[in-house]
Amino acid sequence: MPAQVPSVRPATSPARAAAGGFDPRERLTPRRLTFAMWDQAFLLRHGPGGSFADWDRVLDETLARGYNTVRLDPMPQWLDLTQPDKVLHWPDPASPFLPWDWNTAVTATAGRWLIEFMEKLLARPALHYTLSAWWFGLTPGHPLMGPPVLRTPANHLEGAEMWAVMLREWKRRFGFERLVYVDLANEVPYFFPGFLERLKKEHGLDWGATGAFTPAQAQAIAAELNPALALLRREFPELRFTISIHGDLRWLDVPLELDCLDVHFYADADPRWSDRTRFGELMPHLFKRNDWHAEFSDRCRRTAGAIAPMLRQRQRAKLAQFARWADERGAPLTTTEAWSTWYYFDSPDLDWGWLLEWAEWSVDDARDAGMWGWTPHNYLQPHFANWRDVDWHRRLTDCFLRG
C-alpha cells in the first residue's frame, strides 16, 4: 500500500485566488458534496451476510446520515456490461484485517449486480455518485487479485480507452444523470500498474524521495495523464474527468487539466506523525495481523495529545495551497478519503476517539478552504461501528452542507 511522501514546497499566499466574488460551487449540482467512499465493497460485499447485502437499507441509511454522493469503483478491468450475466470469481484475499474492498471469496454475476445496484441508486433522486478505478488485479502476486482482466493497460491512455468502453454502455443503460465525475485512476501514481516503475526507469523519478520534481519530471507526469483525460473529454463532453491524488505538494508543479481536484489529505505524510506512531514500520502487518493494534492505538492517542494542533495547522496550510491551485486551474476542490490515518479497523485494541475528533475538525477546515466536496474519514461503510452513530454523521454533514 502507498506510503505518503512528506513533501515541501515554497509557501504561497494562503489567500484564495481572487475571483471577483465568483464561486463555481453555486452553479454546480449538488452545490456541496458529502462523500462516502465505497470502492469495490458495494459489489463484492453484497453476498449473503455481507455488509452490503441489502442495498436498499444501505442506500437509505446513507441518505439518513446526510451523505449525498457515493464513490464507486465499477471495476472496468473486470466488468463488461454488455455481458452482465458472466460469472466471475474473486478469491478470498486472506486478509482478515482489511477494512475495505472484499473480505471473502466471491463468485457472482457481478455485472448483473452492478446493474441492479445502479437501478436502486437512481431511484433515489437525492443521491449522486462518482466513479473511480483502483485497477486491482493487474499486478501478478498482488493480494487483491480476481478473475482474468479484460485488458492490461500499458499506460493511462490505454486505461482511458477501457473507461470509454465502459462509459459507452453505462450511458446506454443508465444515462449520466447524477454522475458527478469520473476518476480515471485512484491515487496516482500508486495503483495504476507499472507507472511508478516507468517513472523511475524513464525519468529518474523515485516517488518515495522527498525532493521536488524537476521541470522535466513534472512535464513527463502531465504527458502521461493529460492525453488520457483529453481522450475521455472528446468522447464524453457532458462528463467531468479527474484523477485522485495524495496531498503531496509536488503536484502543484504539474500542469494537469482536471475538471475537479480530488486530493486525499492524511497526517501520515507528516514525519512528526509517522515517527511517533511508527506507522511506516507497522504497514507490512496492516491486513494480516492485529498484534500491533494496541501499540499503534496508544501511539496515535499520545501523538494527538501532544501535537494535534500543530498537525492540523500544517494540514490547513496544505488545504490552502491546494485550494489556491484549484482556483487557478478551474477545478473545484474535493476529498473522498482523508484527514487522520488512511488505515484503521474496528478492533478492541484500536481507540477511535482521537480519529473521530479529527474528523470533526475537518468540517470547519474544509469550509474555510472553500471545498466543493468533503468526507469526515475513510470508514463510511456499513461494516464499521461508527456508521451506526446516525446523529454524529448528521451533525457533521449538516454543518458542511450549510457552508
C-alpha positions in Angstrom: 0.0 0.0 0.0 1.2 3.6 -0.6 3.4 5.4 1.9 2.8 9.1 1.5 5.7 11.5 1.0 6.4 14.4 3.4 6.7 16.9 0.5 7.6 20.5 0.9 7.3 23.4 -1.5 7.8 27.2 -1.2 4.8 28.6 0.5 2.3 30.5 -1.5 -0.2 33.0 -0.1 -2.8 31.3 2.0 -5.4 33.6 0.5 -7.7 32.2 -2.1 -7.1 33.3 -5.7 -9.1 36.5 -6.5 -12.2 35.5 -8.4 -14.3 38.7 -8.2 -16.8 37.0 -5.9 -17.4 34.2 -8.3 -18.0 30.8 -6.7 -18.4 27.9 -9.2 -20.0 25.7 -6.5 -23.1 27.9 -6.6 -23.6 26.8 -10.2 -23.0 23.1 -9.7 -25.3 20.3 -8.6 -25.1 19.5 -5.8 -23.8 22.7 -4.5 -21.9 20.8 -1.8 -20.8 17.1 -1.9 -20.9 14.9 1.2 -19.0 11.8 0.2 -19.0 8.2 1.2 -16.2 6.0 -0.3 -17.4 2.6 -1.1 -14.7 1.4 -3.6 -15.4 -2.2 -4.7 -17.1 -3.2 -1.4 -20.6 -2.1 -2.6 -20.4 -5.0 -5.0 -18.0 -7.6 -3.6 -19.5 -7.5 -0.1 -23.0 -7.9 -1.4 -23.2 -11.7 -0.9 -25.2 -13.3 1.9 -24.1 -11.9 5.2 -22.1 -9.2 3.6 -22.2 -5.6 4.8 -23.8 -4.5 1.5 -26.1 -7.5 1.2 -29.2 -5.2 1.5 -28.6 -2.3 -0.9 -32.0 -0.7 -0.2 -31.2 -0.5 3.5 -27.6 0.8 3.0 -28.7 3.5 0.4 -31.5 4.7 2.7 -29.0 4.8 5.7 -26.6 6.8 3.6 -29.2 9.5 2.9 -30.4 9.5 6.5 -26.8 10.3 7.6 -26.7 13.3 5.2 -24.4 11.9 2.5 -25.5 12.8 -1.0 -22.6 11.3 -3.0 -21.1 7.8 -3.0 -17.8 6.9 -4.6 -17.9 3.6 -6.6 -15.3 1.5 -8.4 -17.2 -0.2 -11.2 -14.0 -2.2 -12.0 -13.6 -1.5 -15.7 -10.7 -4.0 -15.7 -13.1 -6.9 -14.9 -16.7 -5.9 -15.7 -18.1 -6.0 -19.2 -21.7 -4.5 -19.0 -22.5 -6.0 -22.4 -22.1 -9.4 -20.8 -23.7 -8.8 -17.3 -24.5 -12.5 -16.7 -20.9 -13.7 -17.0 -19.9 -15.5 -13.8 -16.7 -14.1 -12.2 -14.7 -15.3 -9.2 -12.7 -13.3 -6.7 -10.6 -15.5 -4.3 -10.5 -14.9 -0.6 -7.8 -12.2 -0.1 -6.9 -14.0 3.2 -6.5 -10.6 4.9 -8.7 -10.7 8.0 -8.0 -7.0 8.9 -8.7 -5.5 5.5 -11.0 -2.6 6.2 -12.4 -2.1 2.6 -12.5 -4.0 -0.7 -13.7 -7.6 -0.3 -13.1 -9.8 2.7 -14.2 -13.2 1.5 -14.3 -15.3 -1.7 -16.9 -14.0 -4.2 -18.5 -15.8 -7.1 -21.2 -13.8 -8.8 -22.7 -12.3 -11.9 -21.1 -9.1 -10.8 -22.2 -7.2 -13.9 -25.8 -8.0 -13.2 -25.3 -7.0 -9.6 -23.9 -3.6 -10.7 -27.0 -3.0 -12.9 -29.3 -3.9 -10.0 -27.4 -1.6 -7.7 -27.5 1.4 -10.1 -31.2 1.0 -10.6 -31.7 1.3 -6.9 -29.3 4.2 -6.5 -31.0 6.1 -9.4 -34.4 5.5 -7.8 -33.3 7.9 -5.0 -33.3 11.4 -6.5 -31.2 12.9 -3.7 -28.3 10.5 -4.2 -25.4 11.2 -6.6 -22.2 9.2 -7.4 -18.7 9.3 -8.7 -16.8 6.5 -10.5 -13.2 5.8 -9.6 -10.9 3.0 -10.9 -8.5 1.3 -8.5 -7.1 -1.0 -11.2 -6.6 -4.0 -8.9 -5.9 -7.4 -10.4 -3.3 -6.3 -12.9 -0.2 -7.0 -10.9 0.7 -10.7 -10.6 1.0 -11.7 -7.0 -1.0 -8.8 -5.6 -3.2 -10.0 -2.7 -6.2 -8.4 -4.3 -6.4 -10.4 -7.4 -9.6 -11.5 -9.1 -10.9 -13.0 -12.4 -8.9 -12.6 -15.6 -8.8 -9.0 -16.6 -10.4 -7.7 -19.8 -7.2 -6.0 -20.8 -4.0 -4.9 -19.1 -3.4 -1.2 -19.9 0.2 -0.3 -20.6 -0.4 3.4 -19.7 -3.1 5.8 -18.6 -4.1 6.4 -22.2 -5.0 2.7 -22.6 -6.7 2.9 -19.2 -8.8 5.8 -20.6 -9.7 3.6 -23.6 -11.0 1.0 -21.2 -13.0 3.6 -19.4 -14.5 4.7 -22.7 -15.7 1.2 -23.4 -17.5 1.0 -20.0 -18.9 4.5 -20.3 -20.5 3.9 -23.7 -22.5 1.1 -22.2 -23.1 3.0 -19.0 -24.7 5.8 -20.9 -26.9 3.4 -22.8 -28.1 1.6 -19.6 -28.2 4.4 -17.0 -27.5 7.7 -18.7 -25.2 10.1 -16.9 -27.7 11.8 -14.6 -26.2 12.3 -11.2 -22.7 11.1 -12.2 -20.7 13.9 -10.7 -17.3 13.0 -12.2 -15.1 10.1 -13.3 -11.8 9.5 -11.6 -9.5 7.9 -14.2 -7.2 6.4 -11.6 -7.3 6.4 -7.8 -4.3 8.0 -6.0 -1.9 8.3 -8.9 0.8 7.0 -9.2 0.3 4.2 -6.6 -2.3 1.8 -8.0 -2.0 2.0 -11.8 0.1 -0.9 -12.9 3.7 -0.2 -13.8 3.5 3.6 -13.6 5.8 4.0 -10.6 8.4 1.8 -12.2 8.2 3.6 -15.6 8.7 7.0 -13.9 11.8 5.8 -12.2 13.2 4.0 -15.3 12.4 6.6 -17.9 12.6 9.8 -15.9 14.8 9.1 -12.8 11.8 9.9 -10.5 11.8 7.9 -7.3 8.4 8.9 -6.0 9.3 7.9 -2.4 12.1 10.5 -2.2 11.3 13.9 -0.8 12.9 16.1 -3.4 10.9 18.4 -5.7 10.1 17.3 -9.3 12.4 18.6 -11.9 10.6 20.6 -14.7 11.2 17.6 -17.0 9.7 15.2 -14.5 6.6 17.4 -14.0 6.1 17.6 -17.7 6.5 13.8 -18.0 3.7 13.2 -15.5 1.5 15.6 -17.3 2.3 14.0 -20.6 1.2 10.6 -19.2 -2.1 11.9 -17.8 -3.4 14.8 -19.9 -3.8 12.8 -23.2 -5.8 10.2 -21.3 -8.1 12.8 -19.9 -8.4 14.6 -23.3 -9.4 11.3 -24.9 -12.3 11.0 -22.5 -13.3 14.7 -22.7 -13.5 14.4 -26.5 -15.9 11.4 -26.4 -17.9 12.5 -23.4 -18.1 16.3 -23.3 -21.0 16.0 -20.9 -18.9 14.4 -18.2 -16.3 15.7 -15.8 -12.9 13.9 -15.5 -10.1 13.9 -13.0 -7.5 11.8 -11.2 -7.3 11.5 -7.5 -4.0 12.2 -5.7 -2.5 12.3 -2.2 -1.9 15.7 -0.6 1.6 15.9 -2.0 2.6 19.5 -2.6 4.8 18.5 -5.5 1.6 18.0 -7.6 1.2 21.8 -7.6 4.1 22.0 -10.2 2.4 19.5 -12.6 0.4 21.2 -15.3 -2.7 19.0 -15.3 -6.0 19.7 -16.9 -8.6 18.4 -14.4 -12.3 19.2 -14.1 -12.2 18.9 -10.4 -9.4 18.2 -7.9 -9.8 15.2 -5.6 -7.0 15.3 -3.0 -6.6 12.9 -0.2 -5.0 14.6 2.8 -3.5 12.4 5.6 -1.4 13.0 8.7 0.9 10.1 7.8 2.5 12.4 5.3 3.9 14.3 8.3 7.2 12.9 9.7 6.2 14.1 13.2 3.2 11.8 12.9 4.8 8.8 11.3 7.9 8.9 13.7 5.7 8.9 16.8 3.2 6.3 15.6 5.7 4.0 13.8 3.0 3.8 11.0 5.6 3.2 8.2 7.2 0.4 10.2 3.9 -1.2 11.0 2.4 -1.0 7.5 3.6 -4.5 6.4 1.3 -6.0 9.1 -1.8 -4.0 8.4 -4.1 -6.6 6.9 -2.7 -9.9 8.3 -2.1 -9.4 12.0 -3.6 -7.5 14.9 -0.8 -7.9 17.5 0.3 -4.3 16.7 -3.1 -2.7 17.2 -2.7 -1.8 20.9 0.7 -0.2 20.4 -0.4 1.8 17.4 -3.5 3.0 19.1 -1.6 4.1 22.2 0.9 5.9 20.0 -1.8 7.6 18.0 -3.6 8.8 21.1 -0.4 10.1 22.7 0.7 11.8 19.4 -2.7 13.5 19.0 -2.5 14.7 22.7 0.9 16.2 22.1 0.8 17.8 18.7 -2.7 17.6 17.2 -3.0 21.4 16.9 0.4 21.5 15.0 -0.6 18.7 12.7 -3.9 20.4 12.0 -2.2 23.7 11.3 0.1 22.1 8.8 -2.8 20.3 7.1 -4.8 23.5 6.9 -1.8 25.2 5.2 -1.8 22.3 2.6 -5.5 22.8 2.1 -5.0 26.5 1.4 -2.3 25.8 -1.2 -4.4 23.2 -3.0 -7.4 25.5 -2.8 -5.5 28.2 -4.5 -4.2 25.8 -7.2 -7.8 24.6 -7.7 -9.0 28.2 -8.2 -6.2 28.9 -10.6 -6.8 25.8 -12.6 -10.7 26.0 -12.6 -11.0 22.7 -10.7 -13.2 22.8 -7.6 -11.5 21.0 -4.6 -12.9 17.8 -3.1 -11.7 15.0 -0.9 -13.2 11.5 -0.9 -10.9 10.0 1.8 -8.8 12.0 4.2 -7.6 13.6 7.4 -6.0 11.5 10.1 -4.8 8.0 9.1 -5.7 6.1 6.0 -5.7 2.8 7.9 -7.8 1.9 10.9 -10.0 -1.0 11.9 -12.8 -1.9 14.3 -10.7 -3.7 16.9 -11.0 -3.8 20.7 -7.3 -2.6 20.8 -7.9 0.5 18.5 -9.3 3.6 20.1 -11.4 5.6 17.6 -11.8 8.7 19.9 -8.9 10.7 18.6 -9.8 9.8 14.9 -13.4 11.0 15.3 -12.3 14.2 16.9 -10.0 14.9 13.9 -12.9 14.2 11.6 -15.0 16.8 13.4 -12.2 19.5 12.9 -12.2 18.7 9.2 -15.6 20.2 8.6 -14.5 23.7 9.6 -11.2 23.3 7.7 -13.0 22.1 4.5 -15.4 25.0 4.7 -12.6 27.5 5.3 -10.8 26.2 2.2 -13.9 26.5 0.1 -14.1 22.8 -0.7 -16.8 21.6 -3.0 -16.7 18.0 -1.6 -15.8 16.6 1.8 -15.8 13.4 3.8 -15.2 13.0 7.5 -13.0 9.9 7.2 -12.2 6.7 5.3 -14.6 4.5 7.1 -18.1 5.3 5.7 -19.2 1.8 5.0 -21.9 -0.1 6.9 -19.4 -2.7 8.4 -17.8 0.0 10.6 -19.2 0.6 14.0 -19.1 4.4 13.6 -21.7 4.0 10.8 -24.3 3.2 13.4 -23.9 6.7 15.0 -26.5 8.5 12.9 -26.5 11.7 15.0 -22.7 12.0 14.7 -22.8 11.8 10.9 -25.8 14.0 10.6 -24.3 16.7 12.7 -21.2 16.9 10.6 -22.9 16.6 7.2 -25.4 19.3 8.1 -22.6 21.6 9.1 -20.8 21.1 5.8 -23.9 21.4 3.7 -24.7 24.8 5.3 -21.3 26.1 4.3 
